Amino acid sequence: MAESAQAIQPDAEARFEALVESVVHGHATLGEIKGITDNELEAVYTVAYNLYRQNRNGESEKLFRFLCLYGHLDKRFWMGLGACLQQQQKYEEAVQAYSYMAILDVENPHPPMHAAFCYLALNDLEKAESGIEAALHWAGDKEQYSQVRAKAELLRSVLQQKKEGLANGNGG
């Protein structure tokens, strides 16, 4: 009996290594490995989004965390998680979610813009400015990002005034 268990062990290890390799290299999600369908993830997303829209952020956070775990390649899940964390004033965690989304969609100006608001709330003006500049860079002259660009420009001027106030000893 011990021999048959040893014969099975290398096969199980090989399958496990193949699964880990698939997830690490973006070929599969944990949801796919666990047999969770896209339709099931979409249903959970709909509930999570509706809870967020109802300002039930604690509940939506749990569902968005589930979605990020089992569908880590879907940027909507990370944006949803970041948004509900930000609404709960969990700014550092929100920045992490927005950062992961930025990795998935490098040229999208929304994640650094949302992160900039979080950094402002944390009173980290340097990182807020970096987020604003990244948002402006990725928004560029693209029409679909004109609102993000306008917000970033306004926020940049507010941030500059705040920095000048601090430099003059006015506290902002």
BALOBA-1460 file (C-alpha; in Angstrom, 3 decimals):
// residues 172
<rec num="1" residu="m" x="0.000" y="0.000" z="0.000"/>
<rec num="2" residu="a" x="2.873" y="2.398" z="0.755"/>
<rec num="3" residu="e" x="4.258" y="1.745" z="-2.731"/>
<rec num="4" residu="s" x="0.993" y="2.743" z="-4.436"/>
<rec num="5" residu="a" x="0.818" y="5.967" z="-2.379"/>
<rec num="6" residu="q" x="4.376" y="6.797" z="-3.431"/>
<rec num="7" residu="a" x="3.509" y="6.109" z="-7.066"/>
<rec num="8" residu="i" x="0.587" y="8.550" z="-6.880"/>
<rec num="9" residu="q" x="2.575" y="11.259" z="-5.090"/>
<rec num="10" residu="p" x="4.860" y="12.292" z="-8.007"/>
<rec num="11" residu="d" x="1.834" y="12.574" z="-10.316"/>
<rec num="12" residu="a" x="-0.008" y="14.795" z="-7.820"/>
<rec num="13" residu="e" x="3.077" y="16.962" z="-7.369"/>
<rec num="14" residu="a" x="3.465" y="17.325" z="-11.133"/>
<rec num="15" residu="r" x="-0.196" y="18.343" z="-11.509"/>
<rec num="16" residu="f" x="0.128" y="20.822" z="-8.652"/>
<rec num="17" residu="e" x="3.256" y="22.349" z="-10.195"/>
<rec num="18" residu="a" x="1.483" y="22.637" z="-13.558"/>
<rec num="19" residu="l" x="-1.481" y="24.388" z="-11.908"/>
<rec num="20" residu="v" x="0.755" y="26.835" z="-10.059"/>
<rec num="21" residu="e" x="2.674" y="27.496" z="-13.273"/>
<rec num="22" residu="s" x="-0.595" y="28.239" z="-15.126"/>
<rec num="23" residu="v" x="-1.756" y="30.715" z="-12.504"/>
<rec num="24" residu="v" x="1.616" y="32.423" z="-12.102"/>
<rec num="25" residu="h" x="2.054" y="32.945" z="-15.834"/>
<rec num="26" residu="g" x="-1.484" y="34.197" z="-16.382"/>
<rec num="27" residu="h" x="-2.686" y="31.167" z="-18.331"/>
<rec num="28" residu="a" x="-5.387" y="30.311" z="-15.807"/>
<rec num="29" residu="t" x="-7.184" y="31.775" z="-12.836"/>
<rec num="30" residu="l" x="-7.880" y="30.077" z="-9.562"/>
<rec num="31" residu="g" x="-11.555" y="30.230" z="-10.505"/>
<rec num="32" residu="e" x="-10.913" y="28.221" z="-13.662"/>
<rec num="33" residu="i" x="-8.916" y="25.680" z="-11.704"/>
<rec num="34" residu="k" x="-11.715" y="25.392" z="-9.110"/>
<rec num="35" residu="g" x="-14.342" y="25.057" z="-11.853"/>
<rec num="36" residu="i" x="-16.016" y="28.429" z="-11.327"/>
<rec num="37" residu="t" x="-17.554" y="29.536" z="-14.617"/>
<rec num="38" residu="d" x="-17.413" y="33.005" z="-16.152"/>
<rec num="39" residu="n" x="-21.193" y="33.224" z="-15.748"/>
<rec num="40" residu="e" x="-20.894" y="32.501" z="-12.029"/>
<rec num="41" residu="l" x="-18.200" y="35.158" z="-11.611"/>
<rec num="42" residu="e" x="-20.333" y="37.595" z="-13.589"/>
<rec num="43" residu="a" x="-23.311" y="36.909" z="-11.304"/>
<rec num="44" residu="v" x="-21.172" y="37.579" z="-8.222"/>
<rec num="45" residu="y" x="-19.850" y="40.755" z="-9.865"/>
<rec num="46" residu="t" x="-23.401" y="41.981" z="-10.485"/>
<rec num="47" residu="v" x="-24.293" y="41.472" z="-6.825"/>
<rec num="48" residu="a" x="-21.034" y="43.091" z="-5.639"/>
<rec num="49" residu="y" x="-21.527" y="46.095" z="-7.920"/>
<rec num="50" residu="n" x="-25.147" y="46.540" z="-6.829"/>
<rec num="51" residu="l" x="-24.127" y="46.388" z="-3.163"/>
<rec num="52" residu="y" x="-21.456" y="49.015" z="-3.857"/>
<rec num="53" residu="r" x="-24.029" y="51.246" z="-5.588"/>
<rec num="54" residu="q" x="-26.220" y="50.913" z="-2.477"/>
<rec num="55" residu="n" x="-23.261" y="52.060" z="-0.360"/>
<rec num="56" residu="r" x="-23.075" y="48.652" z="1.333"/>
<rec num="57" residu="n" x="-19.303" y="48.683" z="1.028"/>
<rec num="58" residu="g" x="-18.461" y="46.118" z="3.699"/>
<rec num="59" residu="e" x="-20.591" y="43.518" z="1.949"/>
<rec num="60" residu="s" x="-19.386" y="44.461" z="-1.516"/>
<rec num="61" residu="e" x="-15.771" y="44.347" z="-0.313"/>
<rec num="62" residu="k" x="-16.140" y="40.675" z="0.627"/>
<rec num="63" residu="l" x="-17.532" y="39.821" z="-2.795"/>
<rec num="64" residu="f" x="-14.909" y="41.866" z="-4.640"/>
<rec num="65" residu="r" x="-12.177" y="40.110" z="-2.633"/>
<rec num="66" residu="f" x="-13.694" y="36.780" z="-3.697"/>
<rec num="67" residu="l" x="-13.738" y="37.967" z="-7.316"/>
<rec num="68" residu="c" x="-10.133" y="39.191" z="-7.174"/>
<rec num="69" residu="l" x="-9.032" y="35.851" z="-5.751"/>
<rec num="70" residu="y" x="-10.860" y="33.689" z="-8.270"/>
<rec num="71" residu="g" x="-10.675" y="36.014" z="-11.285"/>
<rec num="72" residu="h" x="-7.479" y="37.956" z="-10.702"/>
<rec num="73" residu="l" x="-7.089" y="38.920" z="-14.365"/>
<rec num="74" residu="d" x="-10.355" y="40.896" z="-14.592"/>
<rec num="75" residu="k" x="-9.612" y="44.585" z="-14.050"/>
<rec num="76" residu="r" x="-13.224" y="45.365" z="-13.116"/>
<rec num="77" residu="f" x="-12.847" y="43.245" z="-10.008"/>
<rec num="78" residu="w" x="-9.780" y="45.199" z="-8.870"/>
<rec num="79" residu="m" x="-11.436" y="48.542" z="-9.634"/>
<rec num="80" residu="g" x="-14.498" y="47.486" z="-7.643"/>
<rec num="81" residu="l" x="-12.375" y="46.368" z="-4.714"/>
<rec num="82" residu="g" x="-10.390" y="49.604" z="-4.782"/>
<rec num="83" residu="a" x="-13.535" y="51.714" z="-4.935"/>
<rec num="84" residu="c" x="-15.282" y="50.049" z="-1.999"/>
<rec num="85" residu="l" x="-12.079" y="50.147" z="0.068"/>
<rec num="86" residu="q" x="-11.689" y="53.835" z="-0.752"/>
<rec num="87" residu="q" x="-15.295" y="54.503" z="0.305"/>
<rec num="88" residu="q" x="-14.512" y="52.840" z="3.639"/>
<rec num="89" residu="q" x="-11.428" y="55.056" z="4.029"/>
<rec num="90" residu="k" x="-9.125" y="52.041" z="3.755"/>
<rec num="91" residu="y" x="-6.882" y="54.115" z="1.532"/>
<rec num="92" residu="e" x="-3.689" y="52.063" z="1.678"/>
<rec num="93" residu="e" x="-5.550" y="48.886" z="0.720"/>
<rec num="94" residu="a" x="-7.394" y="50.775" z="-2.020"/>
<rec num="95" residu="v" x="-4.066" y="51.927" z="-3.477"/>
<rec num="96" residu="q" x="-2.923" y="48.297" z="-3.590"/>
<rec num="97" residu="a" x="-6.048" y="47.291" z="-5.519"/>
<rec num="98" residu="y" x="-5.651" y="50.210" z="-7.940"/>
<rec num="99" residu="s" x="-1.984" y="49.314" z="-8.383"/>
<rec num="100" residu="y" x="-2.861" y="45.768" z="-9.368"/>
<rec num="101" residu="m" x="-5.427" y="47.083" z="-11.830"/>
<rec num="102" residu="a" x="-2.765" y="49.390" z="-13.276"/>
<rec num="103" residu="i" x="-0.558" y="46.362" z="-13.900"/>
<rec num="104" residu="l" x="-3.400" y="44.718" z="-15.825"/>
<rec num="105" residu="d" x="-4.170" y="47.870" z="-17.840"/>
<rec num="106" residu="v" x="-0.981" y="49.923" z="-17.939"/>
<rec num="107" residu="e" x="-2.219" y="52.713" z="-20.216"/>
<rec num="108" residu="n" x="-5.448" y="53.376" z="-18.303"/>
<rec num="109" residu="p" x="-5.339" y="56.703" z="-16.397"/>
<rec num="110" residu="h" x="-8.131" y="55.756" z="-13.951"/>
<rec num="111" residu="p" x="-6.077" y="53.657" z="-11.478"/>
<rec num="112" residu="p" x="-3.386" y="56.295" z="-10.841"/>
<rec num="113" residu="m" x="-6.086" y="58.973" z="-10.594"/>
<rec num="114" residu="h" x="-7.998" y="57.015" z="-7.947"/>
<rec num="115" residu="a" x="-4.739" y="56.262" z="-6.145"/>
<rec num="116" residu="a" x="-3.947" y="59.997" z="-6.150"/>
<rec num="117" residu="f" x="-7.200" y="60.700" z="-4.280"/>
<rec num="118" residu="c" x="-6.254" y="58.025" z="-1.734"/>
<rec num="119" residu="y" x="-2.797" y="59.522" z="-1.279"/>
<rec num="120" residu="l" x="-4.360" y="62.948" z="-0.773"/>
<rec num="121" residu="a" x="-6.588" y="61.491" z="1.934"/>
<rec num="122" residu="l" x="-3.448" y="60.030" z="3.526"/>
<rec num="123" residu="n" x="-1.809" y="63.473" z="3.196"/>
<rec num="124" residu="d" x="1.006" y="62.001" z="1.100"/>
<rec num="125" residu="l" x="1.317" y="64.894" z="-1.327"/>
<rec num="126" residu="e" x="4.342" y="63.536" z="-3.163"/>
<rec num="127" residu="k" x="2.663" y="60.244" z="-4.071"/>
<rec num="128" residu="a" x="-0.590" y="62.061" z="-4.859"/>
<rec num="129" residu="e" x="1.301" y="64.264" z="-7.296"/>
<rec num="130" residu="s" x="2.921" y="61.199" z="-8.855"/>
<rec num="131" residu="g" x="-0.509" y="59.615" z="-9.361"/>
<rec num="132" residu="i" x="-1.853" y="62.800" z="-10.933"/>
<rec num="133" residu="e" x="1.092" y="63.040" z="-13.311"/>
<rec num="134" residu="a" x="0.687" y="59.375" z="-14.286"/>
<rec num="135" residu="a" x="-3.021" y="59.930" z="-14.934"/>
<rec num="136" residu="l" x="-2.249" y="62.955" z="-17.109"/>
<rec num="137" residu="h" x="0.416" y="61.012" z="-18.989"/>
<rec num="138" residu="w" x="-1.863" y="58.058" z="-19.767"/>
<rec num="139" residu="a" x="-4.865" y="60.266" z="-20.535"/>
<rec num="140" residu="g" x="-2.797" y="62.221" z="-23.038"/>
<rec num="141" residu="d" x="-4.991" y="63.740" z="-25.734"/>
<rec num="142" residu="k" x="-7.267" y="60.703" z="-25.933"/>
<rec num="143" residu="e" x="-10.892" y="61.795" z="-26.179"/>
<rec num="144" residu="q" x="-12.207" y="58.882" z="-24.090"/>
<rec num="145" residu="y" x="-10.108" y="60.129" z="-21.163"/>
<rec num="146" residu="s" x="-10.974" y="63.844" z="-21.414"/>
<rec num="147" residu="q" x="-12.891" y="63.799" z="-18.096"/>
<rec num="148" residu="v" x="-10.019" y="62.080" z="-16.294"/>
<rec num="149" residu="r" x="-7.591" y="64.614" z="-17.763"/>
<rec num="150" residu="a" x="-9.788" y="67.551" z="-16.644"/>
<rec num="151" residu="k" x="-10.088" y="66.109" z="-13.119"/>
<rec num="152" residu="a" x="-6.346" y="65.488" z="-12.938"/>
<rec num="153" residu="e" x="-5.543" y="69.030" z="-14.077"/>
<rec num="154" residu="l" x="-7.901" y="70.490" z="-11.480"/>
<rec num="155" residu="l" x="-6.501" y="68.247" z="-8.765"/>
<rec num="156" residu="r" x="-2.952" y="69.188" z="-9.766"/>
<rec num="157" residu="s" x="-3.735" y="72.899" z="-9.288"/>
<rec num="158" residu="v" x="-5.399" y="72.235" z="-5.906"/>
<rec num="159" residu="l" x="-2.399" y="70.173" z="-4.849"/>
<rec num="160" residu="q" x="-0.008" y="72.923" z="-5.965"/>
<rec num="161" residu="q" x="-1.931" y="75.480" z="-3.877"/>
<rec num="162" residu="k" x="-1.814" y="73.145" z="-0.889"/>
<rec num="163" residu="k" x="1.946" y="72.681" z="-1.285"/>
<rec num="164" residu="e" x="2.464" y="76.453" z="-1.585"/>
<rec num="165" residu="g" x="0.380" y="76.979" z="1.556"/>
<rec num="166" residu="l" x="2.503" y="74.468" z="3.445"/>
<rec num="167" residu="a" x="5.696" y="76.102" z="2.175"/>
<rec num="168" residu="n" x="4.445" y="79.484" z="3.404"/>
<rec num="169" residu="g" x="3.530" y="78.020" z="6.787"/>
<rec num="170" residu="n" x="-0.215" y="78.360" z="6.258"/>
<rec num="171" residu="g" x="-0.947" y="74.647" z="6.601"/>
<rec num="172" residu="g" x="-2.746" y="74.478" z="3.257"/>
